[in-house]
Structures are given as structure tokens and as C-alpha cells.
Amino acid sequence: MSRVDRACIVALNLSGLWRALRAYLQGRPIYVIEIGIGFPMLRGVWRRLYNFMCRRGAVLPIEDLFPSDQRYFVHSWMPEYPDLFRKLEDGIAGDYRFDRLEQLPDYALAIKHAACQYTQKLWIVTTLKRLSDTGDQVAEVSGIDRDIPLWYRRYYGAEPTFPVKTIKSGGVFSAAMTAVSLVVYSWLWILRRIKRVALDAKTVHLGADFVLDQRTTYLVSEITDSKDEVLFVFRNHQQRREAASWDEFTGFQGIHPDELHLTVGDGVATALLVLKDIFRLFWYCHQLPADLFFAVVKLPFNRILFRTLFQRHPVNYFLSRDDYNSEHIIRTDELRRSGATSLGLAHGLPIPGIIDTRTRYVDFDTYFVFGDYPYDQHYREKWPAKMQYRAVGSFGMTREQLGRLSEPRSRDIIFFISRLLGERELFGEAVKLARAFPDRKIIIKEKYSARSEYHLNLTSIIDNPPENIKFYSGNSYPLMLECRYAVSNDTSSVAAEAIQYGLITYVWDTYPPDLPSYYREFPELCVRRAEEVIEKIRAIESGEAEYPRERFDKLIDLSGKVIYDVIRDELKNKATQSEATTGAA
């Protein structure tokens, strides 16, 4: 392949744009691997430019270079992706000078969280490996972050087979521009919210981070006595508009940060605070890559936002499901400063890679998790000693549904498949189950991704699939009440939920043996072939074997306690402790 025919891979930024223009004039195909690094505040501009260039046919998305693997690239996922962070974590901590963060005690944990989140760019490392494996198809890769080739060398022990030109992101000048921009933005935000008269502050029992998931609204209703006790905090105006269309939201209070107000005195104090803290972070962190520095230096703005929120709208407790956001740590800090309690609710399990970048560093007063095991075994040393975590399982089912768990169920088998992740092979295994058990339905429940255009038409994979294979597109939890068995792939927490909700459950162990997979920590749960599932089900139904459910009690809470009552009791217990402390004083 001539050099002219070989592809130019670019990250769309100032450096990459120049090289893309040169490649375009040379007639070479151009593929975009990333958009807008270098000065993150301009990412929206880069996104619009990228869309324009795509419409003109000047550039193509990186996944178009890999027709057979498009589904994996749009999902930013490769089998070794979870393994990368596990093996590179210590080196990353050294690169970003975690040892110096003791000098920033009020930001240290949030910075570590941001650094871990930044390493989600590790998917680019796996992409470079795929590009290297294509032979001479690539001329060069340009404009990517400076750390990507370093991570590549550390993990694969080699260099890519093509030139890699990195962006010179970070440095004093770039960091200073970002810091000054954020100071100006913060001051303008403060100035627009100053009122001459003080506004009365009414304490609310429970503040809650609003999530576009109606289960959260139900959860909040179950752990409080009245909707008047709750104040939802919207992250953006779209959430407010969405909430207004929900019948379940009627009667709740909600606020957006744009609706907050400051007195003149508070405004001056807040402006000085944000200036001081941004300067401190600039001084200690200006050497970080641009995207990571931006995530770090905006933390003081998050602090003044939360401080203003809890000054104007004090709460006794605050419940959130945003452990993946670094600012949750700042919010917890501000809640403690105001005398309130921070409660976190985990999204699921750290699967498949065990060590999850999103939850490597978290901070709540109480963190409600699925089960004890991952945190006892893999996370305890990284989490604050003062944080308590409690295994409560999932809150997927309503109280009414939980009351029906003891009802008889059919012998049908739910087959959970996460789209974009090996569904062709898994559907083939489902067909084997259907042929082995013609007396029952094999119900395919597909988990869709945001990029549905890349989903396979499963019904077209197999000629004449068995008639007892059925497809289900509704809510998983009512379905669980109807079936006795479940099988899931190893990239979803739904397998653990099915165990909690009484199903005899198995997990397809699809990952290569040398890569980490969380469910392997419970070997009796894992299968690799349909024949194993068939054998296990037949042994259970003949009375030759029993399902070892009790051995999974560390995977997910199996106490039978209702999660809503556990959290409600937690609120009461903390209130009692607070009253006792106040009385003793």
C-alpha cells in the first residue's frame, strides 16, 4: 500500500487539524479518533467543526476503518480495556504526582478521582493496538494526548508500528489560560446571583441529585414521609424540563444552580475563595495534561456552587448516584461543613474489570452498595476510613414487586444479552438452550446501547430459530417475577440482581482467561458453554444438585431486607445520633 493510500488518524484539535488539512490535500483518507483536546472549553466548537467536516466527506469516524469491529469502537470497548487501568494504575499515580496531593487536603481525593476518570482515554491505547495489527494501513496518528504512547509502551511493551505525534497539551501557558478563564466564569456566575437583601433559608430533610431515571424518584418517595421533605437538585435545564413531564415528579420541589442567590458579603467571600483555590490548583497541578487540568481546576467552581446551594437551601441529608463524578467529593466536603450527611448509592458492580476507574476513589458518609465483596477485597485501601459502606443490593424492584418474590414462577429462562458485546455468539448459545428445553420459553432480553444502528438483527443470525425463543423489550424486573432461571453475559450487574430476586442464575464467562473478570471471583456462577447450563438445570430439577445461592451473599445482599427500609432506618439512626450529640454538648 502506497503512503498516499494509507490513512491519517487525527485527534481533532489545532495540531491534528493542521495535519488533517495536509493529508486532505494529499488525497489521503482521514479518520478522527478524538475531538477537542488541548483547550477543553472549546470542545463544543471542535464538535461542530467535526460534524461539518463529516457532512462534507472530508473526514470519517475511526470506527469506519474497522467494518467488522465497528460495534466495539463506538462502544469504546475492547476486551483488554478493563485490564489496562489495573496494570497501569501505580504508574499513573506516579505520573500525576499523587504523593504531592497531601499539600491539597481539601482537593486531593477529588483530584485522584479526576485522574482515574481521565484514564478512560485508555480505550485509545487499545485502538492504537488494533491499528498496529492492521499492517501498513496507517501512515501516522497525530494530535493525541502525550500520555497515550506512554501507556501503550507500558502495557504492550512495544511501540506502535507507525509514527505517533502527540499534542503538547499542559504546561504553564495553557494551564494559566484555563485557570484565568475559570476565574472569570466563576466571578460572572457570582455577580449574576448577588441580591442586596438576605433570603430566608429553610432546611429540607433530604436533598437529592436528580437523575433521569424514574426509579430514583420512587426510591426517594419510599424513604421519606412526604414530598415536601425533599429537594431535588437538577444538573441542567433539560433535566428540569424532563421532570416536569413526569407524573411521578408532581409535588416534589426542585432547583437548578442558576436559581441560587448570594448576599453581597457572601458574594465577595465566595469570589475570593474561588480565586485562592484556583491559584492553588494551578500552582500544584499546571503540569497535568490539558483535559485533566481542566477537570481539576473547575473543582473550586463546584465548591462555591455547593456552598451556595447549602447556604440557601440547607439539608439534613443528601442522596446521590453520581459516584462517577469527581465533584461528588467536593459536595460531600461541603455537606459536612454545613453539618449535613452525604449518602451515595452505587450504580452496580465493578464489572467486568474489578478495579473500576469511576469508583476507585469515592467519598460519602454512607455508601450503599450491592454487596460487600469488591470493597472488602479491592477498594478498602483507597477509600476514606471515615466512610461507611453498607450492602443493600439493588433498588430495581418496587416494594410491591419485592412482596411477590415468593410467588410461584415458570421454568422459563431469561437470557440477558448486552448489545455490542459478542451478542452473535451468545445468541447461538441461547438457541442451544431452546433446543435442549423445548418445554419452556427462552426469553431474550436485550440491553441496548445508545448506538442502535450497530445492533445486529439477532433473528437473522440463525436460520429457522426454535419457536420457543421469544424476544422481550420491556422492563426486566416484572419479567424476573415470572421466570425461575436467568443467564447473563459478564458485563452487566443484572446477573447479581437476578440472584437477589430469587432466580437461579448463571453468567457467561466470555473474557480471555488472562484478563480480569469480576464474576470469576464466584466460580460456581460462571459457565462457558450452553451445555454447562443445560447440565446444571437438569441436575437441579432432578434433585441431584442444589443451587448454591448462599455462596453469593457477598456478591449482592441476600438478607431479604427491603432496601427502602434499610435506607430509611439509616436516616433515622443518623438523626438520632445527631440529636444525642447535640444534647450531650
FENQUI-V877481 format. One record per backbone hydrogen bond with DSSP energy under -0.5 kcal/mol. NH is the residue of the N-H (numbers start at 1). CO is the residue of the C=O. E is the energy in kcal/mol with one decimal. If there is no record, write none. Layout:
nh: [NH	NH]
co: [CO	CO]
e: [E	E]
//
This chain:
nh: [5	6	7	8	9	9	10	10	11	12	12	13	17	18	19	20	21	22	23	24	25	26	27	27	28	31	32	33	33	34	36	42	43	45	46	47	48	49	50	51	52	53	54	55	56	57	58	59	60	62	64	65	66	69	70	72	73	74	75	76	77	81	83	84	84	85	86	87	88	89	92	93	94	95	96	97	98	100	101	101	102	103	104	105	107	108	111	112	113	114	115	116	117	118	119	120	121	122	123	124	125	125	126	127	128	129	130	131	132	133	134	135	139	140	141	142	143	144	148	149	150	151	152	153	154	155	156	157	163	165	166	167	169	171	175	176	177	178	179	180	181	182	183	184	185	186	187	188	189	190	191	192	193	194	195	202	202	203	204	206	207	208	209	210	213	216	217	218	219	220	221	222	223	224	229	230	231	232	233	234	234	240	241	242	243	244	245	245	246	249	250	252	253	253	255	257	259	260	262	264	267	268	269	270	271	272	273	274	275	276	277	278	279	280	281	282	283	284	285	286	288	293	294	295	296	297	298	299	302	303	304	305	306	307	308	309	310	311	312	313	316	317	318	319	320	325	328	329	330	331	332	333	334	335	336	337	338	339	340	341	343	343	344	345	346	351	354	355	356	359	360	365	366	367	368	368	369	369	373	375	376	377	378	379	379	380	382	383	383	384	387	388	390	392	392	393	393	402	403	404	405	407	410	413	414	415	416	416	417	419	419	421	426	427	428	429	430	431	432	433	434	435	436	437	440	442	443	443	444	444	445	445	446	446	447	448	452	454	455	458	460	461	462	465	469	470	470	472	479	480	481	482	483	483	484	484	485	486	487	488	489	490	492	495	496	497	498	499	500	501	502	503	504	505	506	507	508	509	509	510	515	518	520	521	522	525	526	527	532	533	534	535	536	537	538	539	540	541	542	543	543	544	545	549	551	552	553	555	556	557	563	565	566	567	568	569	570	571	572	573	574	575	576	577	578	579	580	581	582	583	584	585]
co: [2	2	137	29	7	140	8	31	142	10	34	11	13	14	15	16	17	18	19	20	21	22	23	24	23	8	60	10	31	10	12	39	40	42	42	43	44	45	46	47	48	49	50	51	52	54	53	53	30	32	61	62	63	66	67	69	69	70	71	73	72	78	80	80	81	81	82	83	84	85	88	89	90	91	92	94	93	97	97	98	99	100	101	102	104	104	107	108	109	110	111	112	113	114	115	117	118	119	120	121	121	122	122	123	124	125	126	127	128	129	131	132	7	7	163	9	165	165	145	145	146	147	148	149	150	151	152	153	139	141	164	144	167	286	171	172	173	174	175	176	177	178	179	180	181	182	183	184	185	186	187	188	190	191	262	200	312	201	314	229	317	231	319	233	211	213	213	214	215	216	217	218	219	220	226	227	206	253	208	232	255	236	237	238	239	240	241	242	243	246	247	249	227	230	232	234	256	257	193	195	263	264	265	266	267	268	269	270	271	272	273	274	275	276	277	278	279	280	281	282	285	289	290	291	292	293	294	296	298	299	300	301	302	303	304	305	306	307	308	309	204	205	341	207	343	322	325	326	326	327	328	329	330	331	332	333	334	336	335	316	318	341	366	320	368	349	350	353	354	356	356	342	342	388	344	366	367	390	554	372	372	373	374	374	375	375	379	379	380	362	384	365	367	369	390	369	370	398	399	401	402	404	482	441	485	443	414	487	445	417	447	418	422	423	424	425	426	427	428	429	430	431	432	433	437	468	413	441	442	470	415	443	444	472	417	446	450	451	452	456	457	458	458	462	466	442	468	444	475	476	477	479	479	480	410	412	412	504	414	506	416	508	489	492	493	493	494	495	496	497	499	498	484	503	486	525	488	507	527	508	512	352	517	518	519	522	523	507	529	529	530	531	532	533	534	535	536	537	538	539	540	539	539	547	548	549	550	552	552	370	561	562	562	563	564	565	566	567	568	569	570	571	572	573	574	575	576	577	578	579	580	581]
e: [-0.5	-1.1	-2.7	-2.7	-0.6	-2.6	-0.5	-2.7	-2.3	-0.5	-3.3	-1.2	-3.3	-1.5	-1.6	-2.5	-2.4	-1.9	-2.4	-2.4	-2.2	-1.4	-0.5	-1.0	-2.5	-2.5	-2.7	-2.7	-0.5	-0.8	-3.1	-2.5	-2.0	-0.5	-1.9	-2.4	-2.1	-2.1	-2.6	-2.3	-2.1	-2.6	-2.5	-2.2	-1.7	-1.2	-2.3	-0.9	-2.0	-1.7	-1.7	-1.8	-1.6	-1.3	-0.7	-1.1	-1.7	-2.4	-0.7	-1.5	-2.3	-1.9	-0.6	-1.5	-0.6	-0.8	-1.0	-1.9	-2.0	-1.6	-2.4	-2.3	-1.7	-2.6	-2.2	-1.3	-2.5	-1.4	-0.5	-1.0	-0.6	-1.9	-2.2	-0.5	-2.1	-2.1	-2.4	-2.3	-2.3	-2.5	-2.5	-2.2	-2.4	-2.4	-1.2	-1.9	-1.7	-2.2	-1.3	-2.4	-0.6	-0.7	-1.4	-1.7	-2.5	-1.8	-1.9	-2.4	-2.6	-1.9	-1.1	-1.2	-3.2	-1.0	-2.2	-2.8	-1.7	-0.8	-1.2	-0.5	-0.6	-2.6	-2.3	-2.4	-2.2	-2.2	-2.8	-1.8	-0.7	-3.0	-0.6	-2.7	-1.8	-1.1	-2.3	-2.7	-2.3	-2.1	-2.8	-2.8	-2.3	-2.0	-2.1	-2.6	-2.5	-2.6	-2.6	-2.4	-2.2	-2.3	-2.9	-2.1	-1.4	-1.0	-3.7	-0.6	-0.6	-0.5	-3.0	-2.7	-3.3	-2.3	-2.4	-2.4	-2.9	-1.8	-0.8	-1.8	-2.8	-2.5	-1.9	-1.9	-1.3	-0.6	-1.5	-1.6	-2.2	-2.5	-2.8	-0.6	-2.7	-1.2	-2.2	-2.5	-3.0	-1.9	-0.6	-1.2	-1.7	-0.6	-1.2	-2.3	-0.5	-0.9	-2.1	-0.6	-2.8	-1.6	-3.4	-0.5	-2.6	-2.3	-2.2	-2.6	-2.3	-2.2	-2.0	-2.4	-1.9	-2.6	-2.6	-2.3	-2.1	-2.2	-2.4	-2.5	-2.4	-1.9	-2.3	-1.4	-2.0	-3.1	-2.4	-1.8	-1.9	-3.2	-1.3	-1.6	-1.7	-2.1	-2.3	-2.2	-2.5	-2.7	-2.2	-2.5	-2.6	-1.4	-2.4	-2.7	-1.6	-1.3	-2.1	-2.6	-1.8	-2.0	-1.4	-1.5	-0.7	-2.5	-2.2	-1.9	-2.3	-2.5	-2.4	-1.9	-1.5	-1.2	-2.9	-1.9	-3.3	-0.5	-2.7	-2.1	-2.9	-2.3	-1.7	-2.7	-0.8	-0.9	-0.6	-1.8	-1.8	-2.5	-3.3	-0.5	-0.6	-2.6	-2.0	-0.7	-2.5	-2.5	-2.4	-0.7	-0.6	-1.6	-1.7	-1.2	-0.6	-0.7	-1.4	-2.3	-2.3	-3.1	-0.6	-1.2	-0.8	-2.5	-1.6	-1.6	-1.3	-1.9	-2.1	-2.5	-2.3	-3.4	-0.6	-3.1	-2.3	-0.6	-2.9	-1.2	-1.9	-2.6	-1.5	-1.5	-2.0	-1.9	-1.4	-1.9	-2.3	-2.0	-1.8	-2.0	-1.5	-2.7	-2.8	-0.7	-0.7	-3.7	-2.1	-0.7	-0.6	-0.7	-3.2	-0.7	-1.0	-1.9	-1.8	-1.2	-1.8	-1.5	-0.7	-0.7	-1.5	-2.3	-0.6	-2.6	-0.9	-1.9	-1.1	-1.5	-0.8	-0.5	-0.9	-0.9	-1.7	-2.3	-2.6	-2.0	-0.8	-0.6	-0.7	-0.8	-0.5	-1.9	-2.5	-1.7	-2.3	-2.1	-1.7	-2.6	-2.8	-0.8	-1.8	-2.6	-3.0	-0.5	-3.5	-1.2	-1.9	-1.8	-1.4	-2.1	-2.0	-2.3	-1.0	-2.6	-0.9	-1.1	-2.6	-2.4	-2.4	-2.7	-2.3	-2.1	-2.1	-2.6	-1.7	-0.5	-0.8	-1.6	-1.5	-1.9	-1.6	-2.2	-1.1	-0.6	-1.6	-2.4	-0.5	-0.8	-2.0	-2.3	-2.1	-2.6	-1.8	-2.1	-2.0	-3.0	-2.4	-2.0	-2.5	-2.5	-2.4	-2.3	-2.3	-2.3	-2.4	-2.6	-2.3	-1.7]
//
